[in-house]
Amino acid sequence: MRCSLGPLVIALSAALCAGTAAAADGLSQEIIPATLRVTVDNALEVLFVNGERVALPAEGAADWTVGSTLALQLRPGTNVIAMQCVDHGVIAGLLAELRIGPSTLVSDGSWRTTVEPHGAWWAVDHDEVGWGSAVAYGSAREGVWAGRFSGMDGIDPAARWIWSATNQHGGPIDA
C-alpha cells in the first residue's frame, strides 16, 4: 500500500530567519539548513521540499531498519515537505524528526495523509482537500518497531510512528 504524507507545511518564524536579507522582488534568498531524520516501514519512495524532488540515499530509504539522515535547504516563510511511502504488507509506519537550528518538529497526528494522491500533491500550493490526519501508532521506543532499527539514536521522544488511517493493522500497534 502506498501512502502520501504531507504536505507538511512549516512556517519558519522570524526567530529562525533572523538576519535574512530580502531580494529586489521581496523574496528572501536566504537558505536555512535543516536536517531530516526519517525511517519508513517499508520504504520512503519520494521526498519533495517546496515542490523540488530531493535525492534519497541509496542506503536506508528502502530499508526501514536503517534510518536516513538528509540535509535539507529551507527558506524563510512557508515550506512544504511531502513524502510518498510504501508498505509491503502487515504494519506500516513513518518516523521522522526535522531539526531547524534549535527547533525540532516530529512526526505526529498533525501530519496529513492520503492513499489516493491527486494532481501535483507535492506542490507548495496543492490543496489537501480530502486528506486525513495521520494516525499515531506509538513512539520510537514502543510497539513492534522498538529496538529493531538503527540510525535514529537520540530522536526526540515526542516523535511518533504514523501512517494513514488505512494501516493494514487497523489500529494501535502494541508490542
N, C-alpha and C positions, 0 to 999 in steps of 0.2 A: 504494500500500500504506500502511496506517495502522500506526503503532507507538505503543504507550503506554509511556512512560518514567517510571520511578519505581515505586512511591513511593520517592523519595529521602528516607530517614529521616535527619534531622540532630539529633543530641543536642547542644545547646549547653552547653558546660562552665560551671562556676562562674565561671571567669575572665572569660568573656564576659558573664556575668549579674551581676557584682558590683554591689551596691547595689540589687538588685531587692527590692521590698517585696512581701510576701505579703498577699493579701486575707483576709477573715474565713473564706472557705472553704478557705484554704490554697493556693490557686492564685495565681500571680503575675499582676498586671495590667500588668506592665512590657512595653513594646513595644521590641523590638530591631530597629533599622533594618538592612536588608541590601540589597545591590544585585546583581541577576541580570543578567548579560550573556549573551545567547543568540542563536544563529542556527541555523536548521534548513533543510536541503536536502531537501524543498522548502518546507514551511511548518509553523509552530507553530500548531495549531488551538485548543487549550485549555490553560490553565495553572491549577492549583489549588495553594493554600498552606493547609495544615491544613484541608482539606475545603472551603475557600471559593474560588469562581471569581475569578480575577484578570483585570481588563480588559487586553486586549492593545493595543498601539499600532496605529494604522491603517497606519503605515508600518513595514516591516521584518518583521513576524510572517509575512507571506505572501510575502516575497522573501528568499531565502536569501543573496543577495549583500549584504544590509544587516542588520547585527546590531542587535538591540533591547536597550535598557537599561531595566530595570524596577526600581522601588523597591518592596521587599517589607517587610512587617512580620512579624517572627518573635517568638517568646516564649521565655522560659527553658524548658529541658527539651527534650522531643522535638518536632520539627517535621517535617512531611511536605510535600514538593514533588512534584507529579505533573503530567505533560505528555502531551498527545496530539498527535502529529506526523503529517504525511502526506508521502509521496513520490509524485511523479507519473511515476516511471519512472527506469530506469537505476541511478543511485547515490543512496543515502540517507545522511544523517548529521545529527547534532546536535552542536554545540559550545557549551559553557556554562562560565561561571565565576560562582560565588556568593561575594561578599565580605561578611563579617560582621566589622566592626571591622578588626583587623589580620589576621584569618584569611581564608584563601581555600580554597574547595572547588571542584573542577573535574570536568567530565565525564570519565569513565574507565570501565574494565571493571568497577568495583564497582557501577555503577548496574544496576538491574533493568529488564527489558523484557518485553513480550508483544505479539503481533499480534492476540490474541483476549482483550481485557479483558472481565471479567465482573463484574456487580454494580456496586457503588459503588467502583470501582477507585481513585478519587481520595481516598477517605475515610481519616482518620487511623488507624482500626482495621482497615483492609482486610487480609485475609490474602493474601499474594502467592504462595501455593502455585501451582506451575505456571509461574511467571515465570522467565525465564532471565537470566543475566548479559549485560550489554551487551557487544558486540564492539567493540574499539577499532580504528579504521582509520587512525590517524595523527594527528600534531599539527596545529595550526592552520597551520603553515608547511610541511607536507608534502602530497604526493599531489595529487589533482585539484583540491582546493579552494585550494591555496596561491596567495595573491595575487589571488584572484578575489572577495573580499568586503570590505566596509568596516564600520566601527563597532565593531571588536573589537581596535583597536590596543592593544598592551601586555597582551594576555591572558596569563595565567600559562602559561609554556611546558609545564607538565605537563598542560594541557587536551588532551583527545583528541576527535576526531570519533568518535561512537559511533552504533550502531544495533542492532537485533536481529540475531540470527544469520541471519535470512532476508533480509538485504540482497540485492537482485537481483544485485549484482555478484558475490556468492558468496564473497568472500574479501578479503584485504588489498587496499587500494586504493593503487596506485602512480601516480606522475606519468606 
